[in-house]
Amino acid sequence: MNSKQLLMDFLIQRWKNPKGNSTFYIYFWLAIVGVGGAGIWAEVFPPIVKGSWDWNWAGIAAGLYTFFPAVAVASAFDLILPDKQMRSVRAFGVAVLLIALGWLFLCANIPCAYVAILTGAIGAVASLVVWRVANGLNPALQDFEQAQAETSIGGSDNNIPAGSDAGFSL
């Protein structure tokens, strides 16, 4: 199997793994989207609470442009830093890092607030996708212990059982 296929399998496995893990989703929505996106929410909620449609579009764009690089770069490092990581996964992490920073510098000075919000929202969604992949197998976010492949057979079959069969006859 080539490294491209191994990388795709890795990314798909990490994307699918959190299904059904409430701990993963609670952390995702409360910590990453909720608290991590505080700069966005600080600009969005006041007009809603006041019943006004007087949005601070530049403030919302600034919130998006501080949110997505932080999430994307942290996720990229989660892919790059583990000791026993495939090189293709590390390369993917470096690509994410460079794309996120490039997207930030490319789009940060867009004069039209609506376009800035759109490009910031694209960056935010992409960074959340990368965060999910980077943390899909994070044991701290799993509800259940991940079963080891050897669990059903009682460990490696190369181990010599303890004890003796001396004095045993059929």
DACORHU-V285251 format. One record per residue. D_LAST is the distance of its C-alpha to the last C-alpha in whole Angstrom. Layout:
D_LAST ; D_LAST
This chain:
49 ; 52 ; 53 ; 56 ; 53 ; 50 ; 53 ; 54 ; 50 ; 50 ; 53 ; 52 ; 49 ; 51 ; 53 ; 51 ; 48 ; 50 ; 50 ; 50 ; 50 ; 52 ; 52 ; 53 ; 56 ; 57 ; 58 ; 59 ; 62 ; 63 ; 63 ; 63 ; 66 ; 67 ; 67 ; 68 ; 70 ; 72 ; 75 ; 75 ; 75 ; 78 ; 80 ; 79 ; 79 ; 82 ; 84 ; 82 ; 82 ; 86 ; 86 ; 87 ; 87 ; 88 ; 85 ; 85 ; 84 ; 85 ; 82 ; 80 ; 80 ; 80 ; 77 ; 75 ; 76 ; 74 ; 71 ; 70 ; 70 ; 68 ; 65 ; 65 ; 65 ; 63 ; 60 ; 61 ; 60 ; 57 ; 56 ; 58 ; 56 ; 52 ; 51 ; 48 ; 51 ; 51 ; 55 ; 56 ; 55 ; 57 ; 60 ; 60 ; 60 ; 63 ; 65 ; 65 ; 66 ; 69 ; 70 ; 70 ; 72 ; 74 ; 74 ; 76 ; 78 ; 79 ; 80 ; 81 ; 84 ; 85 ; 88 ; 87 ; 85 ; 84 ; 82 ; 81 ; 79 ; 78 ; 77 ; 75 ; 73 ; 72 ; 71 ; 69 ; 67 ; 66 ; 65 ; 63 ; 61 ; 60 ; 59 ; 57 ; 55 ; 55 ; 54 ; 52 ; 48 ; 50 ; 47 ; 49 ; 51 ; 47 ; 46 ; 43 ; 41 ; 40 ; 36 ; 35 ; 34 ; 30 ; 30 ; 28 ; 25 ; 25 ; 27 ; 27 ; 24 ; 25 ; 24 ; 21 ; 19 ; 20 ; 18 ; 15 ; 11 ; 12 ; 10 ; 7 ; 4 ; 0
